[in-house]
Amino acid sequence: MRDDLRGIWCIIAKDMRTYYLKPPAISWGIVFPIAWVLAFYLRNPVDFKGLIPGLLAMTALFSTTAAEAVVINFELRLGSLERLLLAPISMMAILLGKILGGAIFGLLMSSLVAVVCALFLNFDLDWISFLSILLPALLAFSAMGSLLCLMVKEVFEAQTLLNLPRFVMVFISGVVYPVEAMPKALQFLAHLFPLTYAVKGFQGVSGVSQGINVALHAAVLMAFFLIFFLPAANLLSKKFE
């Protein structure tokens, strides 16, 4: 257990230095969601506060997956991931280290956006409840990126594969348009994606929407994390068979 914890920490520290704390990851993780929401703000600035929960959820999604979808395949190609197997660390711990690296980067970016919204846009947040939604959302998004990365062999394939669910989620998960106002078929589809529960959770903790069970949405996001993590661990093991 101690070796696994030490290995997880070393993987997180290395990935943060090598992949995440670089201009491309930062810009893709935070600039794109802000530019997207700003476009809708310019169209209807009166109701901008209603878009902030979607902005927070999008920032969490894009920042965690900014490099998550390419890190594992890139290191498999270089052979650096294989060298980790020489250390006294389990395969599950290696994958968890990769996932937590993306989640911690997403935590930094999402918290920055939340603080800016609170200070300059008078956006009220219950910070404890905010973290109770943000943390499971980050784990779910990061695990999703790892799973999609392991489903293909090439880095460019992983980016292409990840862009499909990301942009589908942006349009149907309530980021800019309420899920309840969509046709029934799209409502059903929206509830198959973790971004929907992140948006609703952020709406609940900010008071934008009333009557939202924040704990339930956090539990659903943790379930998504397990749904993505377990098959990802299986695929990673098969890479070394």
Steps between C-alpha positions, in 0.01 A plus 500: 500500500778746591680426172179555305435834671857613439475391137169681451648822637807473275281440192283802584802728554666386178184538288428845640849620405515324165149532360255713695680815612573595141333773286312260265333314786419819689357674194292201390379441853390852587498727193269285289217475759524874574492590130203267446294645782604856413343453158165424666550787746535749215173370362309526830704675776197534732490130583876442523493374858290209382788398271767493773420146624547380142825695475630333816401156376658559159820624661514185711442281193746665263777561752503140628499355149736759347789253518339197666392352168855491361729449800471121526531425127789744469690329780418155365663602173807635677522198728508717811179345633654153477787612719250569779432127514854452632401695810311337789167651393178338382333557163196653673726745681666603172161573342378679811810721495426596140136574580580704810750709303224613265255546788740722697566717196124529448460595865745788457336631183141459622575661835661796323190554286273462805698757699492749211122455463450544875717813524409686185155372404345477850438131445404338830636154573482264794866403476472173692211387283684630194796272574266209572388519136827614344723222637290203379443680167877538453558132578226395256628721218862397552412130509295546183803654327720209609248240382463659156878533476546127569238400243730608214870473418598838359501840668308672220235226514448564870452875445251436220311241702480728804377803306181320397353446851638834623322708239184289514489557877548875460189521283263266684612503865340829601806723463317766300152353453288337775478124474134515608413706191643243260304222326455186710750301295772761554416519870556126529828528308615793715465292817746246361783755524679615818508867391121518549531411869792740546299790351195419711716465810659839446157651440389357833795623707481848347125543543441540127254208521302395804417152623811328362633213711870582498601183687318284246677666207836462675428129551408458132828666398693259725314215332613634162856504634479129582330422168793660316781396736442124516502429124790745460702299752416182308608652168824629650582151630440356154750746351777311682385144440 
